[in-house]
Each structure stands twice: as C-alpha cells, then as structure tokens.
C-alpha cells in the first residue's frame, strides 16, 4: 500500500471528488452504511456514491461485507489506524473545499 498520508492527500486534496470522499469517510466512521443509505444521508446521486466507494475501496481505505445492494461499507483498518492523519488533512483543506462547493 502507498504511504497512507500521501494517499489521503491525493484522494482528498488532489482530486475533484475529495470533498464527497471526505463526507463518506466521516459518515462511515460513525457507522457502517450501504450505498443507498449514504446517498440519502449525503443527498448525493447513488451513482456518485458508488463511484467514490469504488475509489476508496480500490485504495484500501474502505472494506465491505455482503453483496449487491446490501453491501455494507466500513472504514478499513489502515484508515482507522491513521484516522488522525485524515482529520489533519481535512482540517488543513476542509474550509476551502466547503467554500468551493458552495459556489
């Protein structure tokens, strides 16, 4: 696995979907959800949520159990172990991302 800090910077700060991925991680840190639950909670299109879940899973930041529509997502052990790094990055860029998304 890539250095987790570098990976988080790239997935959160270095790409257009970083804000949505951050919101997904925050929700899943509180409790596991499926894609439909995330779409409703975050008021995002289901396909958008699925895309970001795939990106986060492919990069080993999320895990899942189950299949198809019932697939439940969880933050992975590497992300859980480095959650403070995730929060540090979000603190540094989060306010700017929120302002950019409100435009």
C-alpha positions as CSV (number, residue, x, y, z in Angstrom):
1,X,0.0,0.0,0.0
2,X,1.1,3.5,-0.7
3,X,2.1,5.8,2.2
4,X,-1.3,6.5,3.8
5,X,-0.6,10.2,4.2
6,X,0.3,10.6,0.5
7,X,-2.7,8.5,-0.5
8,X,-5.1,10.6,1.6
9,X,-3.6,13.9,0.3
10,X,-4.2,12.6,-3.2
11,X,-7.7,11.3,-2.7
12,X,-8.9,14.2,-0.6
13,X,-7.0,17.3,-1.7
14,X,-5.6,16.3,-5.0
15,X,-8.8,15.4,-6.9
16,X,-12.2,16.9,-7.7
17,X,-14.1,14.3,-5.7
18,X,-12.2,14.8,-2.5
19,X,-15.0,16.6,-0.7
20,X,-17.5,13.8,-1.4
21,X,-15.0,11.1,-0.4
22,X,-14.3,13.0,2.9
23,X,-18.0,13.1,3.7
24,X,-18.3,9.4,3.0
25,X,-15.4,8.6,5.3
26,X,-16.9,10.8,8.1
27,X,-20.3,9.0,7.9
28,X,-18.7,5.6,7.8
29,X,-16.5,6.4,10.8
30,X,-19.7,6.9,12.8
31,X,-21.4,3.8,11.5
32,X,-21.4,1.3,8.6
33,X,-23.8,2.1,5.7
34,X,-24.7,0.8,2.3
35,X,-24.5,2.9,-0.8
36,X,-28.2,3.8,-0.7
37,X,-28.0,4.9,2.9
38,X,-25.0,7.1,2.1
39,X,-26.8,8.6,-0.9
40,X,-29.8,9.6,1.2
41,X,-27.7,10.9,4.1
42,X,-25.3,12.9,1.9
43,X,-28.0,13.9,-0.6
44,X,-25.9,12.7,-3.5
45,X,-26.8,10.7,-6.5
46,X,-26.5,6.9,-5.9
47,X,-24.1,6.5,-8.9
48,X,-21.9,9.3,-7.5
49,X,-21.7,7.5,-4.2
50,X,-20.9,4.1,-5.9
51,X,-18.1,5.8,-7.8
52,X,-16.5,7.2,-4.7
53,X,-17.0,3.9,-2.7
54,X,-15.2,2.1,-5.6
55,X,-12.3,4.6,-5.5
56,X,-12.0,4.3,-1.7
57,X,-12.3,0.5,-1.7
58,X,-9.7,0.2,-4.5
59,X,-7.3,2.2,-2.5
60,X,-7.9,0.1,0.7
61,X,-9.5,2.9,2.7
62,X,-12.8,1.1,2.9
63,X,-13.8,-2.6,3.3
64,X,-17.2,-4.1,2.8
65,X,-19.2,-7.2,3.7
66,X,-22.2,-8.6,1.8
67,X,-23.1,-8.2,-1.8
68,X,-25.1,-6.2,-4.3
69,X,-27.5,-3.6,-2.7
70,X,-27.0,-4.9,0.8
71,X,-23.2,-4.4,0.7
72,X,-22.2,-2.6,3.9
73,X,-19.1,-0.4,3.9
74,X,-16.7,0.2,6.8
75,X,-13.5,2.2,7.1
76,X,-10.5,-0.1,6.8
77,X,-8.0,-0.9,9.5
78,X,-5.3,1.2,7.8
79,X,-7.6,4.2,7.7
80,X,-8.8,3.6,11.2
81,X,-5.2,3.4,12.4
82,X,-4.4,6.6,10.6
83,X,-7.7,8.5,11.2
84,X,-5.9,11.4,12.8
85,X,-3.9,11.9,9.6
86,X,-7.2,12.0,7.7
87,X,-8.5,14.6,10.2
88,X,-5.3,16.6,10.0
89,X,-5.6,16.8,6.2
90,X,-9.3,17.7,6.4
91,X,-8.5,20.5,8.9
92,X,-6.0,22.0,6.6
93,X,-8.1,21.9,3.4
94,X,-11.7,21.5,4.6
95,X,-12.8,25.1,4.9
96,X,-11.5,25.8,1.4
97,X,-13.3,22.8,0.0
98,X,-16.6,23.8,1.7
99,X,-16.3,27.3,0.2
100,X,-15.5,25.9,-3.2
101,X,-18.5,23.6,-3.1
102,X,-20.9,26.4,-2.0
103,X,-20.1,28.4,-5.2
